[in-house]
Amino acid sequence: MAVRQADFRARAQAALQDDNLRDALDKAKGGFVDKRASAILDLPGFETLRERGRQIKDHTLAHLDTYLETFEQNVERNGGQVHYAADAEAAREAVLAICRDASARQVIKAKTMAGEEVGLNEALEHEFETVESDLGEYIIQLAEEPPSHIIAPAVHKTRAEITALFDRHHHQREGGPLRETPDLVDEARGVLRQKFLGADIGISGANFLIAETGSIALVTNEGNADLSTSLPRVHIAIAGIEKLVPGLEEASSMLRLLARSATGQQITAYTTFITGARREADPDGPEEFHLVLLDNGRSRMLGDEFREMLRCIRCGACMNHCPVYSAIGGHAYGWVYPGPMGAVLTPMFQGLDKSRDLPNACTLNGRCQSVCPVKIRLPMLIRRLRDHEFEQRLTPTGTRWALQAWAWLARRPRLYQLATRSAGTVLRTLGKGRARRVPLAGAWTAARDLPLPSAGGTFQQRWRAARTSRGEQA
């Protein structure tokens, strides 16, 4: 999938004006955030588990070559085949070659972010009938849209929009009555069941790759991945090399983190371990198992300051708690990975020159880091990308001059304090509360009001006064 970052600001502005999107995001936000908070309260040792997750991922990344070799040997011992893909094109070609060799006609596909990353659907649809089996992915496939969230791909769609989609594609009609969610789910289930039974190839991602057994772990709440991987005669899994963990014990720890962080569950409804192709004693399963291991820039990240981003387990907690994502949704980010994770991953995979707006689309409030199950320091990584943007002269000239002027002023405390006091005095002349129009602040007030300062002085003055009142040294 080609990156489309050049018009990020225009897309963000359009998203802010989209009432349907606002309604859908508002309904989804509380569910993700509240359920996660409740699930964590039920596990007093969650912070210890987070530290355990960070250690597991750091250890695996430090010995990734060894674990990759062990994993490949065990996959092959279990009758599977491993295909290494250096980039997106190589991954697409590996999958297409397997499908051609199997004389496939129909492909059923479970949700895979690695597949989205390499543009797998676009490649497959030129030659094979390809159907998404995850309900959210199926909805956006009908809508011909990319996912807007890595856990809930169709979170931006309202029930009315989904009803209209199903009417158009399933019944060839327009303007049917609004249907309830269970009815829509049942309708999709009926359509997809025939696709499961007729598919020659099943494609999935992998939440974790387990080196000691050569297994992949899949988690879903619909069970569609189990059908996608067990009914077709060929199963192809695609996953990034960073998905490796040493063994089953480590996988168990990561699964406990993933479910709570992603959907607020103690464990996902369906957790499946797949080890190779079907054996003689197995009642079902594919005749062939292939795993495409994707690099696509990950090896490069191993050796630089952004290495810790490879800890990411794709839970989506960072975007669920991000005020920017909550305001504009995922499509504004222009590629597969939205929110804070996308602000780092897209420049890493696609180039900072193509996505320089993303690191700047962040308030640096730190909520993403505080909820990350593997303690990725997302605000720090985003700041470093801003530094690189400045150093590579990708920042517009006017912005560069403004930043240099700000840096000059910030290094001179007395001048800085004088400037802030003066600015506060000027803003207070506009009134009290909030202002809808402020000179030189049009980018801010175009979408929200600007809070006006109170009569209590600057933040530094009030901070010193508060400390003095408590008897502390100012």
Summary of the structure (lengths in Angstrom):
residues: 474
radius of gyration: 24.8
end to end distance: 55.1
largest distance: 82.2
contacts: 1540
relative contact order: 0.13
helix: 54%
strand: 11%
